Amino acid sequence: MELKVQYDCSNIDFQYITDTLKTVGMGYFDAITHKKAFENSYTVVFIFDNEKLIGFGRGISDGAYQAGIYDVAVIPEYQGKGIGKIIVDSILKTIPQCNVILYAAPGKDAFYEKLGFRRMKTGMALFLNSERMQEKGFTD
């Protein structure tokens, strides 16, 4: 593997972002919505193996003391090779002074616990499509 890390949205195919999120079982929107979300984020990370986009993630933050990590995904054939850790570590480096909330896909808890994340005792969400989120296992 010859990995390259990119910290901006230049030359990103956002339909590929949508397709990847769908493939790995995460919530997804159309390409235009993902483009807007990534471009409006505090930080973005895209990981390439040579010229192939293999993983990505983004962080939103006030830059002072609060942040959230969203849309961390690695294509299936590269999972288990440390790519997700590179993505999360790269995001965390941009927000070292912040508390960080992570929005994770169901079943990925153990991965994030290895990176130091812990379950919260309280947490609430208001989803635009609560039925879809329940089907995906994000809510009870």
C-alpha positions in Angstrom: 0.0 0.0 0.0 1.1 3.5 -0.8 -1.1 5.7 1.3 -1.7 9.4 0.8 -3.7 11.6 3.1 -5.7 14.6 1.8 -7.2 17.3 4.0 -9.4 19.1 1.5 -12.3 18.2 -0.9 -10.6 18.9 -4.2 -11.1 16.3 -6.9 -13.4 14.1 -4.7 -16.2 12.1 -6.4 -19.0 12.6 -3.9 -21.1 9.9 -5.7 -18.3 7.5 -4.6 -18.7 8.8 -1.0 -22.5 8.1 -1.2 -21.9 4.7 -2.7 -19.2 3.8 -0.1 -21.4 4.8 2.9 -24.2 2.7 1.4 -21.9 -0.3 0.9 -20.6 -0.3 4.4 -24.1 0.0 5.9 -24.0 3.6 7.1 -26.4 6.5 6.7 -26.1 8.2 3.3 -27.5 11.0 1.2 -27.2 12.1 -2.4 -23.8 13.2 -3.7 -24.8 16.9 -3.5 -25.7 16.7 0.1 -22.4 14.9 1.0 -20.4 17.5 -0.9 -22.0 20.3 1.1 -21.5 18.4 4.4 -17.8 17.7 3.8 -17.1 21.2 2.4 -18.8 22.8 5.5 -16.9 20.6 8.0 -14.2 21.8 10.3 -11.9 19.2 9.0 -12.0 16.4 6.4 -9.7 13.5 5.7 -9.5 11.4 2.6 -7.2 8.4 2.4 -5.9 7.1 -1.0 -3.9 4.0 -1.9 -2.1 5.4 -4.9 -5.0 7.1 -6.7 -7.8 5.0 -5.2 -10.0 6.6 -2.5 -10.2 3.9 0.2 -11.5 5.8 3.3 -12.6 9.1 4.6 -14.1 11.0 7.5 -15.0 14.4 8.8 -15.1 16.5 11.9 -17.3 19.3 12.9 -16.3 21.7 15.6 -16.5 25.1 17.2 -12.7 25.0 17.3 -12.7 25.8 21.0 -14.0 22.9 23.1 -16.6 20.8 21.3 -16.4 18.6 18.3 -18.0 15.6 16.6 -16.7 13.0 14.2 -18.9 11.8 11.4 -18.9 9.7 8.2 -15.8 7.6 9.0 -15.8 4.8 6.4 -13.3 2.5 4.8 -14.1 0.4 1.8 -14.5 -3.3 2.7 -11.3 -4.6 1.1 -9.2 -2.2 3.2 -10.9 -2.7 6.5 -8.8 -4.1 9.3 -5.6 -2.6 8.0 -5.4 0.5 10.2 -7.0 2.9 7.7 -9.8 3.9 10.1 -7.3 4.6 12.8 -5.4 6.9 10.5 -8.6 8.8 9.6 -9.7 9.2 13.3 -6.2 10.2 14.4 -5.9 12.7 11.6 -9.2 14.3 12.6 -8.3 14.4 16.3 -5.0 16.2 15.6 -7.0 19.1 14.3 -9.1 19.4 17.5 -6.8 18.5 20.4 -8.4 20.9 22.8 -11.9 19.6 22.2 -14.3 17.1 23.8 -15.3 14.8 20.9 -18.6 13.0 20.3 -18.5 10.2 17.8 -21.4 9.1 15.6 -20.6 5.5 14.9 -22.2 2.7 12.9 -23.9 -0.1 14.9 -21.4 -2.8 15.7 -18.2 -0.6 15.5 -18.0 0.2 19.2 -15.0 -2.1 19.9 -13.0 -0.4 17.2 -13.6 3.1 18.6 -13.0 1.9 22.2 -9.5 0.8 21.1 -9.0 4.4 20.1 -10.0 5.7 23.5 -13.6 6.5 23.0 -16.1 5.6 25.8 -19.8 5.1 25.9 -21.8 8.1 27.2 -24.4 7.6 29.9 -26.7 10.1 28.2 -27.2 11.1 24.7 -30.1 12.2 22.7 -30.8 12.6 19.0 -33.5 14.1 16.9 -33.5 12.4 13.5 -35.3 13.7 10.4 -36.1 10.1 9.4 -36.4 8.3 12.7 -38.0 5.2 11.1 -35.0 4.7 8.8 -32.6 5.2 11.7 -34.4 2.6 13.7 -34.2 0.1 10.8 -30.5 0.7 10.6 -30.1 0.0 14.3 -29.2 3.6 15.4 -32.1 3.9 17.8 -34.4 1.7 19.9 
